[in-house]
Amino acid sequence: MLKRRLSVSLSVVVALISSAYADDDTMPFPLTPPAIDAASWVLMDATTGQILTAGNPDERRNPASLTKLMTGYVVDRAIDQKRITRDDVVTVGKDAWAAGNPEFKGSSLMFLKPNEKVSVRDLSRGVIIDSGNDACVALADYVAGSQANFVTLMNQYVSKLGLANTHFETVHGLDAPGQFSTARDLAKLSRAIIAGEPDFYQMYSEKSLTWNGITQQNRNGLLWDKTLHVDGLKTGHTASAGFNIIASSVEGQHRLIAVIMGGKSSKGREEQARKLLTWGQNTFDTVQLFHAGKKIGDEQVWYGNPHQVAVGTQQDYYLSVPRSEVKDVKATYVIDRPLLEAPLKANEPIGTIKVLDKGKTLATYPLVTLNAVNQGGIVTRIEDYLKLKL
């Protein structure tokens, strides 16, 4: 027999569009997102991973230079694993030299030279700021021994990150048969990058890079928008891909990720991303519902010493909340045992927390014990036995 134990008001309205709604992007509350002129798009809350609005989010498209986000992610993982460091010096090979590679003709370059000595840090900046295809090749050769080996690593991380509609064939994003991704997958990848090393992510906000006497501006024009607080991530374009952009803006603790794929022009993709970010920042807040280790109730424990245990959540839980939908939402928890009996371990799952609106379950979270309860002495156990039987 399940026992409902607690009902509390959270004094916020939860617009749950996370895991429970991720498959169909259904909004449980009526909100009108902006009209977006692009082939596909996504607006994601970076803290929760919730999709706030989307259009054709799982349509497989050419990622173009958005591919370089995965290139940077693989390099950063190699640094985390201490296989390389940011200060390692790379000798640029001939395959990274644009003059000797017709594939690079007319494409984005850092303008490296054969046998040039460049640090991993500067090559990474060349990938992110200049969108340098030559820098991608130089890093791939250094990290994995070849471009083919590096592409294998890229696709291994595709699997680890759960990017269901992504596959890479190149380290730089130039057109290649069988290479594709989606707005949803690229938002997930961007979220993983932002959650990675802060000193690596700050490169995405750098506005220019000078190398070999050539100064280039970051192609993400939203970095110059003083109202949005954009600090990344990347643009991309080929004739088949159209104009792509991923932009992240942050206000306080509220960070959003906008993905535009198949935009009509360089300025057009920025305008569409700006509409998404402006709407998201004006409409939503990221709210912490439960704090890890913070008590939300006490429960009686039979045969234990003490006779009570504090209950709550083992981790923090957040939701993206629409400001316009402020009303009371109830949180209840249900114990999944007829009785709580000692001994109990700390962080032992004992039930479920439900977040509800007008009786409709919006989200569920595990309920755990926050402290251990040892079995009581013989007298305590006899007393409790008699209380239960009488």
C-alpha positions in Angstrom: 0.0 0.0 0.0 1.6 3.3 -1.2 1.4 6.2 1.2 1.2 9.8 0.1 3.2 11.7 2.7 3.6 15.4 1.7 2.0 18.1 -0.3 3.7 21.5 -0.5 3.2 24.6 -2.7 6.2 25.5 -4.8 4.9 29.0 -5.6 6.1 28.7 -9.2 4.5 27.3 -12.3 6.6 24.7 -14.0 6.6 24.7 -17.8 8.0 21.2 -18.1 9.4 20.7 -21.5 12.3 18.5 -20.6 12.5 14.7 -20.7 8.8 14.1 -20.4 8.1 16.3 -23.5 11.4 16.0 -25.4 10.1 13.6 -28.0 7.3 15.8 -29.3 8.3 19.2 -28.0 4.8 19.7 -26.6 4.4 22.8 -24.3 2.1 22.1 -21.3 1.3 25.8 -21.1 0.2 28.0 -24.0 3.1 30.2 -25.2 3.7 31.7 -28.6 7.3 31.5 -29.8 8.6 33.8 -32.6 8.3 32.7 -36.2 11.7 31.6 -37.4 12.8 31.7 -41.1 15.2 28.8 -41.3 15.1 25.1 -42.2 15.4 23.9 -38.6 16.0 25.4 -35.2 16.1 24.8 -31.5 16.1 26.9 -28.3 17.5 25.1 -25.3 17.8 25.9 -21.6 21.5 25.1 -21.0 21.0 24.2 -17.3 18.2 21.8 -17.7 18.5 20.7 -21.4 14.8 21.5 -21.9 13.8 22.4 -25.4 11.8 25.7 -25.1 10.8 25.8 -28.8 11.9 24.0 -31.9 11.2 23.6 -35.6 12.2 20.4 -37.5 14.8 19.7 -34.6 15.6 16.2 -35.9 15.9 17.0 -39.6 19.3 15.7 -40.7 21.3 18.5 -42.4 24.8 19.4 -43.4 26.4 20.9 -40.3 29.2 22.7 -42.3 31.6 24.3 -39.9 29.4 23.5 -36.9 31.3 20.3 -37.2 34.2 22.1 -35.6 32.4 22.1 -32.3 33.0 18.4 -32.1 36.6 18.9 -33.2 37.1 21.2 -30.2 35.2 18.8 -27.9 37.5 15.9 -28.8 40.6 18.0 -28.3 39.3 19.2 -24.9 38.6 15.6 -23.9 42.2 14.6 -24.9 43.4 17.4 -22.6 41.1 16.2 -19.7 42.6 12.7 -20.2 46.1 14.2 -20.0 47.1 12.8 -23.3 48.0 16.3 -24.4 48.2 19.8 -22.9 47.2 23.2 -24.2 50.8 24.2 -24.1 52.0 21.3 -26.3 53.8 22.5 -29.4 52.5 21.1 -32.7 54.6 20.9 -35.9 52.2 21.7 -38.8 52.3 19.0 -41.5 51.9 19.6 -45.2 48.4 18.2 -45.2 47.4 21.2 -43.2 48.9 23.7 -45.7 46.2 25.4 -47.8 48.5 26.0 -50.7 49.1 22.3 -51.1 45.5 21.2 -50.6 43.0 22.0 -53.3 40.2 21.0 -51.0 40.8 24.1 -48.9 40.6 26.5 -51.9 38.3 29.4 -51.0 37.6 28.0 -47.5 38.1 29.3 -44.0 41.8 29.2 -42.9 44.1 30.1 -40.0 46.8 30.5 -42.7 49.3 28.0 -41.2 52.6 27.1 -42.9 54.3 23.7 -43.2 56.7 22.9 -40.3 55.4 25.9 -38.3 55.4 25.4 -34.5 52.0 26.2 -33.0 50.6 25.5 -29.5 47.5 23.4 -29.0 45.9 26.5 -27.4 46.6 28.7 -30.5 45.4 26.0 -32.9 42.2 25.7 -30.9 41.7 29.4 -31.2 42.3 29.1 -34.9 39.5 26.5 -35.1 37.0 28.5 -33.0 37.7 32.1 -34.0 39.0 31.8 -37.6 37.1 28.5 -38.4 40.4 27.4 -39.8 40.2 24.1 -41.7 44.0 23.9 -41.7 44.0 24.2 -37.9 41.5 21.3 -37.6 43.8 19.1 -39.7 46.9 20.0 -37.6 45.1 19.2 -34.4 43.6 16.0 -35.7 47.1 14.8 -36.8 48.5 15.6 -33.4 45.8 14.2 -31.3 45.0 11.0 -33.2 47.8 10.5 -35.8 45.6 11.1 -38.8 42.3 12.7 -39.8 40.7 9.3 -40.2 41.6 8.3 -36.7 40.3 11.6 -35.3 37.0 11.2 -37.2 36.6 7.9 -35.5 37.1 9.6 -32.1 34.5 12.2 -33.1 31.9 9.5 -33.8 32.7 7.7 -30.6 31.8 10.9 -28.7 28.6 11.2 -30.9 27.6 7.8 -29.3 28.7 8.8 -25.8 26.7 12.0 -25.9 23.6 10.3 -27.3 23.5 12.3 -30.6 21.1 10.0 -32.4 21.1 11.8 -35.7 24.7 12.8 -36.2 27.6 11.3 -38.1 30.9 12.9 -39.1 33.1 12.2 -42.1 35.5 15.2 -41.8 37.4 17.0 -39.0 36.4 20.5 -40.4 32.9 20.3 -41.9 33.6 20.7 -45.6 30.9 18.9 -47.6 31.2 15.1 -47.5 28.7 12.3 -48.3 27.3 10.8 -45.2 28.0 13.7 -42.9 25.0 15.1 -41.1 23.6 16.4 -37.8 20.5 18.1 -36.4 19.6 21.2 -34.5 18.7 19.1 -31.4 22.0 17.2 -31.5 24.1 20.3 -32.0 22.3 22.0 -29.0 23.2 18.9 -26.9 26.8 19.1 -28.1 27.0 22.8 -27.3 25.6 22.2 -23.8 28.4 19.6 -23.2 31.0 22.1 -24.4 29.7 24.9 -22.1 29.7 22.4 -19.2 33.3 21.5 -19.9 36.4 23.5 -19.1 35.6 27.2 -18.5 39.0 28.4 -19.8 38.4 26.4 -23.0 34.9 27.8 -23.5 36.0 31.4 -23.1 37.8 31.1 -26.5 34.3 31.0 -28.1 33.8 34.6 -27.1 37.0 36.0 -28.6 36.3 38.4 -31.4 39.4 38.3 -33.4 42.7 36.4 -34.0 45.9 37.6 -35.7 48.2 34.9 -37.1 51.1 35.2 -39.5 50.2 38.9 -39.9 46.6 38.2 -40.8 43.8 39.5 -38.5 40.4 37.8 -38.9 37.1 38.6 -37.1 35.0 36.0 -35.5 32.1 35.3 -37.9 29.6 35.2 -35.0 28.3 38.8 -35.2 26.1 38.3 -32.1 29.2 38.6 -30.0 29.0 42.4 -30.7 25.3 42.6 -29.5 25.5 44.3 -26.2 21.9 43.4 -25.2 22.1 39.7 -25.5 25.3 38.8 -23.6 26.3 36.2 -26.2 29.6 34.4 -25.4 29.7 31.7 -28.2 29.5 29.4 -30.0 30.0 29.0 -33.8 28.8 29.7 -37.4 29.0 27.6 -40.5 28.1 27.9 -44.2 28.3 25.9 -47.4 26.2 26.1 -50.5 24.4 22.9 -49.5 24.1 23.7 -45.8 22.9 27.2 -46.0 23.8 29.6 -43.2 24.1 28.0 -39.7 24.7 29.5 -36.3 24.8 28.4 -32.7 24.7 31.2 -30.2 24.6 31.1 -26.4 23.5 34.0 -24.2 23.7 34.2 -20.4 21.9 36.6 -18.0 22.8 35.8 -14.4 22.3 32.0 -14.0 19.9 31.8 -17.0 21.8 30.5 -20.1 20.1 29.7 -23.4 21.4 28.0 -26.5 19.9 28.9 -29.9 20.6 26.7 -33.0 19.7 27.9 -36.5 20.3 25.6 -39.5 19.6 26.5 -43.1 19.3 30.2 -42.7 19.0 32.5 -45.7 22.0 34.7 -45.2 24.8 35.6 -42.8 22.8 38.4 -41.3 19.6 36.4 -41.5 20.9 33.6 -39.4 21.9 36.1 -36.7 18.5 37.8 -36.8 16.7 34.4 -36.3 19.0 33.4 -33.4 18.5 36.9 -31.9 14.7 36.4 -32.0 15.0 33.0 -30.2 17.4 34.3 -27.5 15.4 37.5 -26.9 12.1 35.6 -26.6 13.7 33.0 -24.3 15.4 35.5 -22.0 12.2 37.6 -21.8 9.8 34.6 -21.2 11.7 32.1 -19.1 13.7 31.7 -15.9 15.6 28.7 -14.7 14.3 27.8 -11.3 15.8 25.4 -8.8 13.0 23.2 -7.4 15.0 20.9 -5.0 18.4 21.2 -3.5 20.7 18.2 -3.0 20.7 17.0 0.6 18.1 19.6 1.7 15.3 18.1 3.8 11.7 18.3 2.4 10.2 16.2 5.2 10.7 13.7 8.1 9.4 10.2 8.2 8.9 7.7 11.0 11.2 4.8 11.1 10.2 1.6 13.0 12.7 -0.5 14.9 15.2 2.3 14.5 17.5 4.6 16.5 16.5 7.4 16.0 12.8 6.9 15.1 12.9 9.5 12.3 14.7 10.0 9.0 15.0 13.2 6.9 14.0 12.7 3.2 14.8 14.8 0.1 16.7 14.5 -3.1 20.3 13.3 -3.8 20.9 16.0 -6.4 19.8 19.5 -7.5 16.8 19.7 -9.8 16.0 22.6 -12.0 13.2 23.5 -14.5 12.8 26.3 -17.0 9.8 28.3 -15.9 7.7 30.8 -17.9 7.3 34.0 -16.1 3.9 34.6 -17.5 2.4 31.4 -16.0 2.8 32.2 -12.3 0.5 30.1 -10.2 0.7 27.4 -7.5 2.1 24.0 -8.4 2.0 21.2 -5.9 4.9 18.9 -5.0 4.0 15.6 -3.3 6.0 12.6 -2.4 4.9 9.0 -2.1 6.7 6.3 0.0 6.8 3.0 -1.9 6.8 0.8 1.2 4.0 0.2 3.7 6.5 0.9 6.6 10.0 2.3 6.8 12.0 -0.1 8.9 15.6 0.1 10.2 18.3 -0.2 9.2 18.2 2.4 6.4 21.2 3.6 4.5 21.9 7.3 3.6 20.7 8.1 0.1 18.5 5.0 0.0 15.7 5.3 -2.6 12.3 5.0 -0.7 9.8 6.7 -3.0 9.0 9.3 -5.6 8.5 13.1 -5.6 5.9 14.3 -8.1 5.5 17.8 -9.4 1.8 18.5 -10.4 -0.3 21.1 -11.9 -4.1 20.7 -11.4 -3.6 17.1 -10.7 -1.5 16.5 -13.8 2.0 15.0 -13.2 4.6 17.3 -14.8 7.7 15.6 -13.5 8.9 12.9 -11.1 12.1 12.6 -9.1 13.6 9.9 -6.8 12.9 10.4 -3.1 15.8 9.3 -0.9 16.8 9.2 2.8 19.2 11.9 3.7 20.8 10.1 6.7 21.3 6.5 7.8 19.2 5.0 10.6 20.6 2.1 12.6 18.6 -0.6 14.1 17.5 0.1 17.6 18.2 -2.0 20.7 16.2 -5.0 21.8 13.9 -2.9 24.0 13.2 -0.4 21.2 12.4 -3.2 18.7 10.0 -5.0 21.2 8.2 -1.7 21.9 7.8 -0.9 18.2 6.6 -4.5 17.6 3.9 -4.2 20.3 2.8 -0.8 19.0 2.3 -2.2 15.5 0.4 -5.3 16.7 -1.8 -3.7 19.3 
